Amino acid sequence: MRRSDRLFQIIQILRRSKRPVTARGLAEELEVSIRTVYRDVADLMAQRVPIRGEAGTGYVLEREYDMPPLMLTADELEAAVLGAQWVAQRGDPVLARAARDLIAKVTAAIPEQLRPFIAEPTVGVPTPLSASTETLDVAQVRKWIREGRKLRIRYRDEQRRSSERTIWPLLIGYADTVRLLVAWCELRQAFRHFRTDRIGDAVFLEERHNERRSVLMTRWKRYMKTTRGVELPE
């Protein structure tokens, strides 16, 4: 890796991390020595890149630091294409269209020499074998999640038993053939995961649940850890 590329990659690693990154962590990801990391970070600081921290405690990048957002590597472009292809084939219609638009915008914005990595990527997404039929307006659910509003749904479980719930939608999880709606259920007073293809009638209530989404996410992650042993990233 060229030194200029390595310096750029250090900034990228710090930018994506929410916690201080140690020199050892940087060295392992970049496959260089810790001494090289110390020297590179010192050079970045000398160039007025706002990195805080020191050897032994870790480094953080000031959040207001800005770089041209489309200085992408070939791997980053192919990762973006792979993700957008997956969403285009498996997302709800609004999200699928947004994924296709994203690829078009990135293609138009990047330099000419990088466009083959989008037009002829080395990665691809297979067409899903099947998909569950659903009547729920998932795009509207995503809007309700952002606005912190409640839903009233009629849900059919695995035994085909039907129940009416008022829920606080939190997150939509996408799998190959189904979608899961993570929500706080007022009936059960607990988090529940609802398959969207088993949701019948849905009423989009104007009422807000008045709980910050970040708080709900923290509680859900704690629930997943304690009840299912699943450690989710911060």
Accessible surface in RSA format (square Angstrom, percent):
REM  Atomic radii and reference values for relative SASA: ProtOr
REM  Chains: A
REM  Algorithm: Lee & Richards
REM  Probe-radius: 1.40
REM  Slices: 20
REM RES _ NUM      All-atoms   Total-Side   Main-Chain    Non-polar    All polar
REM                ABS   REL    ABS   REL    ABS   REL    ABS   REL    ABS   REL
RES MET A   1   145.53  75.4  64.88  42.9  80.64 192.0  79.57  67.7  65.96  87.4
RES ARG A   2   169.22  71.0 159.19  81.1  10.02  23.9  75.97 103.8  93.24  56.5
RES ARG A   3   101.48  42.6  93.57  47.7   7.92  18.8  52.95  72.4  48.54  29.4
RES SER A   4    71.00  60.0  58.16  77.6  12.84  29.6  50.85 108.3  20.15  28.2
RES ASP A   5    56.95  39.9  53.74  53.5   3.21   7.6  16.09  37.9  40.86  40.7
RES ARG A   6    25.04  10.5  25.04  12.8   0.00   0.0   0.53   0.7  24.50  14.9
RES LEU A   7    18.82  10.5  18.82  13.5   0.00   0.0  18.82  13.2   0.00   0.0
RES PHE A   8    32.82  16.4  29.92  18.5   2.91   7.6  32.13  19.5   0.70   2.0
RES GLN A   9    37.83  21.2  37.83  27.6   0.00   0.0   6.80  14.5  31.02  23.5
RES ILE A  10     0.02   0.0   0.02   0.0   0.00   0.0   0.02   0.0   0.00   0.0
RES ILE A  11     9.71   5.5   9.71   7.2   0.00   0.0   9.71   7.0   0.00   0.0
RES GLN A  12    31.28  17.5  28.67  21.0   2.61   6.2   4.26   9.1  27.02  20.5
RES ILE A  13     6.41   3.6   6.40   4.8   0.01   0.0   6.40   4.6   0.01   0.0
RES LEU A  14     2.47   1.4   0.21   0.2   2.26   5.7   0.21   0.1   2.26   6.1
RES ARG A  15    81.72  34.3  73.87  37.7   7.84  18.7  41.73  57.0  39.99  24.2
RES ARG A  16   142.16  59.7 109.42  55.8  32.73  77.9  67.61  92.4  74.55  45.2
RES SER A  17    29.45  24.9  19.96  26.6   9.48  21.8  15.51  33.0  13.94  19.5
RES LYS A  18   158.63  77.4 126.39  77.5  32.25  76.8  85.84  77.3  72.80  77.5
RES ARG A  19   155.88  65.4 153.30  78.1   2.58   6.1  58.75  80.3  97.13  58.9
RES PRO A  20    80.21  58.5  62.31  56.8  17.90  65.1  62.31  51.4  17.90 111.3
RES VAL A  21    22.86  15.0  19.80  17.9   3.05   7.4  22.86  19.9   0.00   0.0
RES THR A  22    65.74  46.8  63.53  64.4   2.21   5.3  53.20  71.5  12.54  19.0
RES ALA A  23     6.11   5.6   2.93   4.5   3.18   7.2   2.93   4.1   3.18   8.4
RES ARG A  24   148.44  62.3 146.57  74.7   1.87   4.4  45.52  62.2 102.92  62.4
RES GLY A  25    28.92  35.7   0.00   N/A  28.92  35.7  22.19  60.9   6.72  15.1
RES LEU A  26     0.12   0.1   0.00   0.0   0.12   0.3   0.12   0.1   0.00   0.0
RES ALA A  27     6.03   5.5   5.06   7.8   0.97   2.2   5.31   7.5   0.72   1.9
RES GLU A  28   123.04  70.6 100.86  76.3  22.19  52.8  47.54  92.0  75.50  61.6
RES GLU A  29    85.33  49.0  55.56  42.0  29.77  70.9  36.08  69.8  49.26  40.2
RES LEU A  30    11.98   6.7   1.34   1.0  10.64  26.7   2.58   1.8   9.40  25.3
RES GLU A  31   156.31  89.7 122.46  92.6  33.85  80.6  45.40  87.8 110.90  90.5
RES VAL A  32    44.32  29.2  22.43  20.3  21.89  52.7  33.43  29.1  10.88  29.5
RES SER A  33    62.71  53.0  47.69  63.6  15.02  34.6  51.01 108.6  11.70  16.4
RES ILE A  34    50.90  29.0  47.32  35.3   3.58   8.6  47.32  34.1   3.58   9.7
RES ARG A  35   185.85  78.0 180.01  91.8   5.84  13.9  59.88  81.8 125.97  76.3
RES THR A  36    21.07  15.0  21.07  21.4   0.00   0.0   4.14   5.6  16.93  25.6
RES VAL A  37     0.00   0.0   0.00   0.0   0.00   0.0   0.00   0.0   0.00   0.0
RES TYR A  38    89.44  41.8  83.91  47.7   5.53  14.4  61.87  46.5  27.56  34.0
RES ARG A  39   119.13  50.0 112.68  57.4   6.46  15.4  61.86  84.5  57.28  34.7
RES ASP A  40     0.09   0.1   0.09   0.1   0.00   0.0   0.00   0.0   0.09   0.1
RES VAL A  41     2.68   1.8   2.68   2.4   0.00   0.0   2.68   2.3   0.00   0.0
RES ALA A  42    56.33  51.8  47.72  73.6   8.62  19.6  51.22  72.1   5.11  13.5
RES ASP A  43    42.97  30.1  41.54  41.3   1.43   3.4   7.49  17.6  35.49  35.4
RES LEU A  44     5.08   2.8   5.08   3.6   0.00   0.0   5.08   3.6   0.00   0.0
RES MET A  45    71.27  36.9  56.05  37.1  15.22  36.2  28.26  24.0  43.01  57.0
RES ALA A  46    85.42  78.5  47.31  73.0  38.11  86.7  60.14  84.7  25.28  67.0
RES GLN A  47   111.75  62.5  84.53  61.8  27.23  64.8  42.24  89.9  69.51  52.7
RES ARG A  48   214.57  90.1 190.18  96.9  24.40  58.1  70.28  96.1 144.29  87.4
RES VAL A  49    12.69   8.3   9.38   8.5   3.30   8.0   9.38   8.2   3.30   9.0
RES PRO A  50    42.48  31.0  29.69  27.1  12.79  46.5  42.48  35.1   0.00   0.0
RES ILE A  51    12.86   7.3   0.00   0.0  12.86  31.0   0.00   0.0  12.86  34.9
RES ARG A  52   137.85  57.9 134.00  68.3   3.85   9.2  55.67  76.1  82.18  49.8
RES GLY A  53    40.24  49.6   0.00   N/A  40.24  49.6  18.46  50.7  21.77  48.8
RES GLU A  54   111.55  64.0 107.70  81.5   3.84   9.1  34.51  66.8  77.04  62.9
RES ALA A  55    56.51  52.0  36.08  55.7  20.43  46.5  36.68  51.7  19.83  52.5
RES GLY A  56    75.84  93.5   0.00   N/A  75.84  93.5  39.86 109.4  35.98  80.6
RES THR A  57    87.60  62.3  65.38  66.3  22.23  53.0  67.46  90.6  20.14  30.4
RES GLY A  58     4.19   5.2   0.00   N/A   4.19   5.2   0.16   0.4   4.03   9.0
RES TYR A  59    10.86   5.1  10.65   6.1   0.21   0.5   2.78   2.1   8.08  10.0
RES VAL A  60    36.22  23.8  33.93  30.7   2.29   5.5  36.22  31.5   0.00   0.0
RES LEU A  61    10.65   5.9   4.53   3.2   6.13  15.4   4.53   3.2   6.13  16.5
RES GLU A  62    43.25  24.8  40.17  30.4   3.08   7.3   9.11  17.6  34.14  27.9
RES ARG A  63   151.18  63.5 122.77  62.6  28.41  67.6  80.44 109.9  70.74  42.9
RES GLU A  64   135.34  77.7 105.53  79.8  29.81  71.0  73.65 142.5  61.69  50.4
RES TYR A  65    56.91  26.6  41.02  23.3  15.90  41.4  27.33  20.5  29.58  36.5
RES ASP A  66   118.09  82.7  97.47  97.0  20.62  48.8  30.81  72.5  87.28  87.0
RES MET A  67    16.27   8.4  12.68   8.4   3.59   8.5   7.96   6.8   8.31  11.0
RES PRO A  68    85.97  62.7  77.08  70.3   8.89  32.3  83.00  68.5   2.98  18.5
RES PRO A  69   108.41  79.0  91.95  83.8  16.46  59.8  93.93  77.6  14.48  90.0
RES LEU A  70    63.24  35.2  56.18  40.2   7.06  17.7  57.52  40.4   5.72  15.4
RES MET A  71    97.70  50.6  83.90  55.5  13.80  32.9  86.03  73.1  11.67  15.5
RES LEU A  72    40.02  22.3  29.35  21.0  10.67  26.8  30.00  21.1  10.02  27.0
RES THR A  73    57.00  40.5  50.33  51.0   6.67  15.9  53.49  71.8   3.51   5.3
RES ALA A  74    33.57  30.9  28.38  43.8   5.19  11.8  28.47  40.1   5.10  13.5
RES ASP A  75   115.25  80.7 108.33 107.8   6.92  16.4  31.45  74.0  83.80  83.6
RES GLU A  76    48.81  28.0  41.83  31.6   6.99  16.6  34.82  67.3  14.00  11.4
RES LEU A  77     0.27   0.2   0.26   0.2   0.01   0.0   0.26   0.2   0.01   0.0
RES GLU A  78    20.52  11.8  20.27  15.3   0.24   0.6   6.24  12.1  14.27  11.7
RES ALA A  79    64.80  59.6  49.57  76.5  15.23  34.6  55.83  78.6   8.97  23.8
RES ALA A  80    42.76  39.3  28.18  43.5  14.58  33.2  39.96  56.3   2.79   7.4
RES VAL A  81     6.03   4.0   5.67   5.1   0.36   0.9   6.00   5.2   0.03   0.1
RES LEU A  82    66.87  37.2  66.84  47.8   0.04   0.1  66.84  46.9   0.04   0.1
RES GLY A  83    35.48  43.7   0.00   N/A  35.48  43.7  34.81  95.5   0.67   1.5
RES ALA A  84     6.21   5.7   0.42   0.6   5.79  13.2   4.18   5.9   2.03   5.4
RES GLN A  85    48.64  27.2  46.45  33.9   2.19   5.2  16.89  36.0  31.75  24.1
RES TRP A  86    69.56  27.9  69.56  33.7   0.00   0.0  55.47  29.6  14.09  22.9
RES VAL A  87    43.69  28.7  43.42  39.3   0.27   0.7  43.69  38.0   0.00   0.0
RES ALA A  88    24.27  22.3  12.16  18.8  12.11  27.5  12.16  17.1  12.11  32.1
RES GLN A  89    80.16  44.8  50.31  36.8  29.86  71.1  29.57  62.9  50.59  38.4
RES ARG A  90    20.98   8.8   8.74   4.5  12.24  29.1   9.47  12.9  11.51   7.0
RES GLY A  91    12.41  15.3   0.00   N/A  12.41  15.3   0.44   1.2  11.97  26.8
RES ASP A  92     3.23   2.3   3.12   3.1   0.12   0.3   3.23   7.6   0.00   0.0
RES PRO A  93   105.33  76.8  97.46  88.8   7.87  28.6 104.21  86.0   1.12   6.9
RES VAL A  94    67.94  44.7  66.81  60.5   1.12   2.7  66.81  58.1   1.12   3.0
RES LEU A  95    48.01  26.7  47.58  34.0   0.43   1.1  47.60  33.4   0.41   1.1
RES ALA A  96     7.77   7.1   7.77  12.0   0.00   0.0   7.77  10.9   0.00   0.0
RES ARG A  97   125.76  52.8 125.76  64.1   0.00   0.0  44.10  60.3  81.66  49.5
RES ALA A  98    51.08  47.0  41.34  63.8   9.74  22.1  46.02  64.8   5.06  13.4
RES ALA A  99     6.17   5.7   2.17   3.3   4.01   9.1   5.94   8.4   0.23   0.6
RES ARG A 100   129.14  54.2 121.60  62.0   7.54  18.0  58.94  80.6  70.20  42.5
RES ASP A 101    71.34  50.0  69.91  69.6   1.42   3.4  14.23  33.5  57.11  57.0
RES LEU A 102    89.26  49.7  86.92  62.2   2.34   5.9  88.97  62.5   0.30   0.8
RES ILE A 103    42.91  24.4  40.77  30.4   2.14   5.2  42.91  30.9   0.00   0.0
RES ALA A 104    61.83  56.8  49.60  76.5  12.23  27.8  56.95  80.2   4.87  12.9
RES LYS A 105   147.76  72.1 140.08  85.9   7.68  18.3  88.09  79.3  59.67  63.6
RES VAL A 106    19.00  12.5  18.11  16.4   0.89   2.2  18.98  16.5   0.02   0.1
RES THR A 107    42.37  30.1  42.37  43.0   0.00   0.0  39.95  53.7   2.42   3.7
RES ALA A 108    75.97  69.9  50.76  78.3  25.22  57.4  56.45  79.5  19.52  51.7
RES ALA A 109    58.21  53.5  23.52  36.3  34.69  78.9  32.59  45.9  25.62  67.9
RES ILE A 110     3.04   1.7   0.00   0.0   3.04   7.3   0.22   0.2   2.82   7.7
RES PRO A 111    62.64  45.6  50.80  46.3  11.83  43.0  62.33  51.5   0.31   1.9
RES GLU A 112   119.67  68.7 112.43  85.1   7.24  17.2  60.91 117.8  58.76  48.0
RES GLN A 113   131.05  73.3 110.63  80.9  20.42  48.6  61.14 130.1  69.91  53.0
RES LEU A 114    33.17  18.5  33.17  23.7   0.00   0.0  33.17  23.3   0.00   0.0
RES ARG A 115    77.11  32.4  76.56  39.0   0.55   1.3  18.54  25.3  58.57  35.5
RES PRO A 116    70.38  51.3  66.28  60.4   4.10  14.9  69.17  57.1   1.22   7.6
RES PHE A 117    72.77  36.4  72.00  44.6   0.77   2.0  72.77  44.1   0.00   0.0
RES ILE A 118    18.33  10.4  10.02   7.5   8.31  20.0  10.02   7.2   8.31  22.5
RES ALA A 119    81.08  74.6  45.81  70.7  35.27  80.2  56.00  78.9  25.08  66.4
RES GLU A 120   136.23  78.2 117.53  88.9  18.70  44.5  42.98  83.1  93.24  76.1
RES PRO A 121    37.18  27.1  16.49  15.0  20.69  75.2  16.49  13.6  20.69 128.6
RES THR A 122   118.79  84.5  81.14  82.3  37.65  89.7  80.24 107.8  38.55  58.3
RES VAL A 123    57.52  37.8  44.70  40.5  12.82  30.9  52.57  45.7   4.95  13.4
RES GLY A 124    51.16  63.1   0.00   N/A  51.16  63.1  24.20  66.4  26.96  60.4
RES VAL A 125    24.23  15.9   5.38   4.9  18.85  45.4   6.93   6.0  17.31  46.9
RES PRO A 126   103.79  75.6  91.46  83.4  12.33  44.8 102.95  85.0   0.84   5.2
RES THR A 127   105.53  75.1  90.99  92.2  14.54  34.7  60.39  81.1  45.14  68.2
RES PRO A 128    31.42  22.9  15.79  14.4  15.63  56.8  20.08  16.6  11.35  70.5
RES LEU A 129   180.61 100.6 145.23 103.9  35.38  88.9 147.60 103.7  33.01  88.8
RES SER A 130    71.04  60.0  61.16  81.6   9.88  22.8  46.80  99.7  24.24  34.0
RES ALA A 131    79.98  73.5  50.64  78.1  29.35  66.8  52.33  73.7  27.65  73.2
RES SER A 132    41.00  34.7  16.40  21.9  24.61  56.7  14.47  30.8  26.53  37.2
RES THR A 133   121.03  86.1 100.55 101.9  20.48  48.8  72.56  97.5  48.47  73.3
RES GLU A 134    45.59  26.2  19.45  14.7  26.13  62.2  14.21  27.5  31.37  25.6
RES THR A 135   115.21  81.9  81.45  82.6  33.76  80.4  80.66 108.3  34.54  52.2
RES LEU A 136    14.37   8.0   1.33   0.9  13.04  32.8   4.65   3.3   9.72  26.2
RES ASP A 137    76.70  53.7  67.43  67.1   9.27  21.9  27.88  65.6  48.82  48.7
RES VAL A 138     3.43   2.3   1.18   1.1   2.25   5.4   1.18   1.0   2.25   6.1
RES ALA A 139    22.37  20.6  17.27  26.6   5.11  11.6  17.66  24.9   4.71  12.5
RES GLN A 140    52.04  29.1  49.73  36.3   2.31   5.5   7.34  15.6  44.70  33.9
RES VAL A 141     0.50   0.3   0.50   0.4   0.00   0.0   0.50   0.4   0.00   0.0
RES ARG A 142    38.89  16.3  37.74  19.2   1.15   2.7  21.20  29.0  17.69  10.7
RES LYS A 143    84.77  41.4  84.77  52.0   0.00   0.0  63.03  56.7  21.74  23.2
RES TRP A 144    13.16   5.3  13.16   6.4   0.00   0.0  13.16   7.0   0.00   0.0
RES ILE A 145    16.03   9.1  11.60   8.6   4.42  10.7  11.72   8.4   4.31  11.7
RES ARG A 146   167.23  70.2 131.39  67.0  35.84  85.3  71.38  97.5  95.86  58.1
RES GLU A 147    53.46  30.7  42.65  32.3  10.82  25.8  26.42  51.1  27.05  22.1
RES GLY A 148    15.84  19.5   0.00   N/A  15.84  19.5  15.28  41.9   0.56   1.2
RES ARG A 149    35.21  14.8  35.09  17.9   0.13   0.3   0.00   0.0  35.21  21.3
RES LYS A 150    22.75  11.1  22.75  14.0   0.00   0.0   1.31   1.2  21.45  22.8
RES LEU A 151     0.00   0.0   0.00   0.0   0.00   0.0   0.00   0.0   0.00   0.0
RES ARG A 152    87.63  36.8  86.32  44.0   1.31   3.1  14.66  20.0  72.97  44.2
RES ILE A 153     1.47   0.8   0.00   0.0   1.47   3.5   1.47   1.1   0.00   0.0
RES ARG A 154   101.17  42.5  99.24  50.6   1.93   4.6  34.10  46.6  67.08  40.7
RES TYR A 155    18.19   8.5  17.43   9.9   0.76   2.0  12.19   9.2   6.00   7.4
RES ARG A 156    81.53  34.2  81.07  41.3   0.46   1.1  24.19  33.1  57.34  34.8
RES ASP A 157    35.81  25.1  34.54  34.4   1.27   3.0  22.69  53.4  13.12  13.1
RES GLU A 158   129.99  74.6 103.57  78.4  26.42  62.9  27.74  53.7 102.25  83.5
RES GLN A 159   114.10  63.8  89.20  65.2  24.90  59.3  48.82 103.9  65.28  49.5
RES ARG A 160   171.61  72.1 152.30  77.6  19.31  46.0  57.25  78.2 114.36  69.3
RES ARG A 161   155.43  65.3 146.59  74.7   8.84  21.0  71.01  97.0  84.42  51.2
RES SER A 162    68.30  57.7  36.88  49.2  31.42  72.4  34.62  73.7  33.68  47.2
RES SER A 163    30.86  26.1  25.21  33.6   5.65  13.0  28.37  60.4   2.49   3.5
RES GLU A 164    94.56  54.3  75.66  57.2  18.90  45.0  19.89  38.5  74.67  61.0
RES ARG A 165    23.92  10.0  22.00  11.2   1.91   4.6   1.91   2.6  22.00  13.3
RES THR A 166    32.24  22.9  28.17  28.6   4.07   9.7  10.00  13.4  22.24  33.6
RES ILE A 167     0.00   0.0   0.00   0.0   0.00   0.0   0.00   0.0   0.00   0.0
RES TRP A 168    40.17  16.1  40.09  19.4   0.08   0.2  40.09  21.4   0.08   0.1
RES PRO A 169     3.34   2.4   0.14   0.1   3.19  11.6   0.14   0.1   3.19  19.9
RES LEU A 170     0.68   0.4   0.63   0.5   0.04   0.1   0.68   0.5   0.00   0.0
RES LEU A 171    53.82  30.0  53.23  38.1   0.59   1.5  53.82  37.8   0.00   0.0
RES ILE A 172    20.30  11.6   4.73   3.5  15.58  37.5   4.73   3.4  15.58  42.3
RES GLY A 173    28.48  35.1   0.00   N/A  28.48  35.1  27.58  75.7   0.91   2.0
RES TYR A 174    59.72  27.9  28.03  15.9  31.69  82.5  28.91  21.7  30.81  38.0
RES ALA A 175    49.93  45.9  40.24  62.1   9.69  22.0  46.46  65.4   3.47   9.2
RES ASP A 176    82.63  57.9  73.59  73.2   9.03  21.4  21.84  51.4  60.79  60.6
RES THR A 177    54.05  38.4  47.22  47.9   6.84  16.3  26.26  35.3  27.79  42.0
RES VAL A 178    33.68  22.2  28.53  25.8   5.15  12.4  32.43  28.2   1.25   3.4
RES ARG A 179    37.43  15.7  35.83  18.3   1.60   3.8   7.66  10.5  29.77  18.0
RES LEU A 180    66.13  36.8  66.13  47.3   0.00   0.0  66.13  46.4   0.00   0.0
RES LEU A 181     0.58   0.3   0.58   0.4   0.00   0.0   0.58   0.4   0.00   0.0
RES VAL A 182     7.32   4.8   7.32   6.6   0.00   0.0   7.32   6.4   0.00   0.0
RES ALA A 183     0.00   0.0   0.00   0.0   0.00   0.0   0.00   0.0   0.00   0.0
RES TRP A 184    32.69  13.1  32.53  15.7   0.16   0.4  28.64  15.3   4.06   6.6
RES CYS A 185     0.00   0.0   0.00   0.0   0.00   0.0   0.00   0.0   0.00   0.0
RES GLU A 186    54.11  31.1  43.95  33.2  10.16  24.2  18.65  36.1  35.46  29.0
RES LEU A 187    96.56  53.8  68.37  48.9  28.19  70.9  75.28  52.9  21.27  57.2
RES ARG A 188   123.25  51.7 100.68  51.3  22.57  53.7  17.97  24.6 105.28  63.8
RES GLN A 189   116.38  65.1 100.44  73.4  15.94  38.0  49.27 104.9  67.11  50.9
RES ALA A 190    23.81  21.9  22.07  34.1   1.74   4.0  23.81  33.5   0.00   0.0
RES PHE A 191     6.43   3.2   6.28   3.9   0.15   0.4   6.28   3.8   0.15   0.4
RES ARG A 192    86.56  36.3  84.67  43.2   1.90   4.5  28.72  39.2  57.85  35.1
RES HIS A 193    41.01  22.4  18.17  12.6  22.84  58.4  13.62  14.0  27.39  31.9
RES PHE A 194     3.61   1.8   3.61   2.2   0.00   0.0   3.61   2.2   0.00   0.0
RES ARG A 195    68.27  28.7  68.23  34.8   0.04   0.1  16.30  22.3  51.97  31.5
RES THR A 196     1.32   0.9   1.32   1.3   0.00   0.0   0.84   1.1   0.49   0.7
RES ASP A 197    28.90  20.2  14.40  14.3  14.49  34.3   2.41   5.7  26.49  26.4
RES ARG A 198    46.57  19.6  42.71  21.8   3.86   9.2   3.25   4.4  43.32  26.3
RES ILE A 199     4.56   2.6   0.00   0.0   4.56  11.0   0.24   0.2   4.32  11.7
RES GLY A 200    41.45  51.1   0.00   N/A  41.45  51.1  34.61  95.0   6.84  15.3
RES ASP A 201   103.65  72.6  97.10  96.6   6.55  15.5  29.06  68.4  74.59  74.4
RES ALA A 202    31.13  28.6   4.56   7.0  26.57  60.5   4.56   6.4  26.57  70.4
RES VAL A 203    66.99  44.1  64.42  58.3   2.57   6.2  66.99  58.2   0.00   0.0
RES PHE A 204    50.57  25.3  31.91  19.8  18.66  48.6  31.91  19.3  18.66  53.4
RES LEU A 205    31.25  17.4  28.42  20.3   2.82   7.1  31.25  21.9   0.00   0.0
RES GLU A 206   120.85  69.4 110.25  83.4  10.60  25.2  66.24 128.1  54.61  44.6
RES GLU A 207    99.26  57.0  86.71  65.6  12.55  29.9  42.27  81.8  56.99  46.5
RES ARG A 208   111.30  46.7 101.38  51.7   9.92  23.6  37.04  50.6  74.26  45.0
RES HIS A 209    20.72  11.3   5.47   3.8  15.25  39.0   5.33   5.5  15.39  17.9
RES ASN A 210   137.67  94.9  94.19  91.0  43.48 104.7  40.42  97.3  97.25  94.0
RES GLU A 211    56.20  32.3  47.66  36.1   8.54  20.3   3.61   7.0  52.59  42.9
RES ARG A 212   168.17  70.6 158.81  81.0   9.36  22.3  73.98 101.1  94.19  57.1
RES ARG A 213   101.99  42.8  94.39  48.1   7.60  18.1  37.62  51.4  64.37  39.0
RES SER A 214    70.38  59.5  59.13  78.9  11.25  25.9  54.73 116.5  15.66  21.9
RES VAL A 215    45.62  30.0  42.75  38.7   2.87   6.9  45.62  39.6   0.00   0.0
RES LEU A 216     2.08   1.2   2.08   1.5   0.00   0.0   2.08   1.5   0.00   0.0
RES MET A 217    37.65  19.5  37.65  24.9   0.00   0.0  37.65  32.0   0.00   0.0
RES THR A 218    73.69  52.4  70.21  71.2   3.48   8.3  45.37  60.9  28.32  42.8
RES ARG A 219    69.01  29.0  65.58  33.4   3.42   8.2  24.87  34.0  44.14  26.8
RES TRP A 220    20.35   8.2  20.35   9.8   0.00   0.0  20.35  10.8   0.00   0.0
RES LYS A 221    45.11  22.0  42.30  26.0   2.81   6.7  20.91  18.8  24.20  25.8
RES ARG A 222   135.95  57.1 130.27  66.4   5.68  13.5  60.94  83.3  75.02  45.5
RES TYR A 223    47.74  22.3  42.29  24.1   5.44  14.2  32.84  24.7  14.89  18.4
RES MET A 224    17.58   9.1  17.58  11.6   0.00   0.0  17.58  14.9   0.00   0.0
RES LYS A 225   112.92  55.1 105.14  64.5   7.77  18.5  57.12  51.4  55.80  59.4
RES THR A 226   103.94  73.9  65.77  66.7  38.17  91.0  63.98  85.9  39.96  60.4
RES THR A 227    81.97  58.3  44.41  45.0  37.56  89.5  50.86  68.3  31.11  47.0
RES ARG A 228   130.55  54.8  98.97  50.4  31.58  75.2  37.79  51.6  92.76  56.2
RES GLY A 229    66.42  81.9   0.00   N/A  66.42  81.9  31.08  85.3  35.34  79.1
RES VAL A 230    57.73  38.0  54.71  49.5   3.02   7.3  57.73  50.2   0.00   0.0
RES GLU A 231   123.44  70.9  97.65  73.9  25.79  61.4  56.62 109.5  66.82  54.6
RES LEU A 232    44.64  24.9  35.92  25.7   8.72  21.9  36.17  25.4   8.47  22.8
RES PRO A 233   107.10  78.1  93.25  85.0  13.86  50.4 105.23  86.9   1.87  11.6
RES GLU A 234   124.00  71.2  95.72  72.4  28.28  67.3  35.12  67.9  88.88  72.6
END  Absolute sums over single chains surface
CHAIN  1 A    14365.8      11707.2       2658.6       7862.9       6503.0
END  Absolute sums over all chains
TOTAL         14365.8      11707.2       2658.6       7862.9       6503.0
